[in-house]
Amino acid sequence: QVQLVESGGGLVQPGGSLRLSCAASGFTFSSYFMRWYRQAAGKERELVAVISSAGVVLRYADSVKGRFTISRDNAKNTIYLQMSSLKPEDTAVYYCDTKVGPTDYWGQGTQVTVSS
């Protein structure tokens, strides 16, 4: 079955960096678009970045442009989110997502907290 497992979250000071990973299994990873979302406490889930099956970056949220970079390694069935110049407002649970057929699949999320 489809599985997505995020990792790499943690506590970081403002201005710092983190790299999130999402390991995928159970489907032909190299054939599917992948997305990073985030959800801050009390807020709706927000689309952060989208990458095509071939690794072309399709979209960033305006709030992360120039600071975050999405990438993928199809040999490792993994996508990444490199986050730099982190701000307190980036604090959220970060999820990876893909849609296989009619079904959206999500990981369990990884918490990112930006605080001094």
C-alpha positions, 0 to 999 in steps of 0.5 A: 500500500502507499506509504509516505513517511516524513522526517527531519522536523525539529526546533530551530531558531529564526534564520536557521535551516532544516531539511525535511525528507519524505520517503515513499513506497507502495507505488511507482514513485517516479511517475507521480507529482509530489507536494509539501503542505503545512498546517499551523495550529488553528489554521487551514492546511497550506500548499507549500510546494509542488514538484513534477514526476521528472523533478520540475518545480511547479509551484511555491507558496508566495510565503516561501519563495526564495527560502524553500527548495523542493527536490526529489531523488527518484532513485531513493523514492524520496522528496525533500524540502530544504528550508532556510531563513526560517521565520516563526510563521513557518512553524507548522506540521509539514506533510507530503502528499501524492495523488494515486488514481482518485486517492490522496495519500498523506504522511503522518507529518513532521513538526517544525518549530521556529522559535528563539 
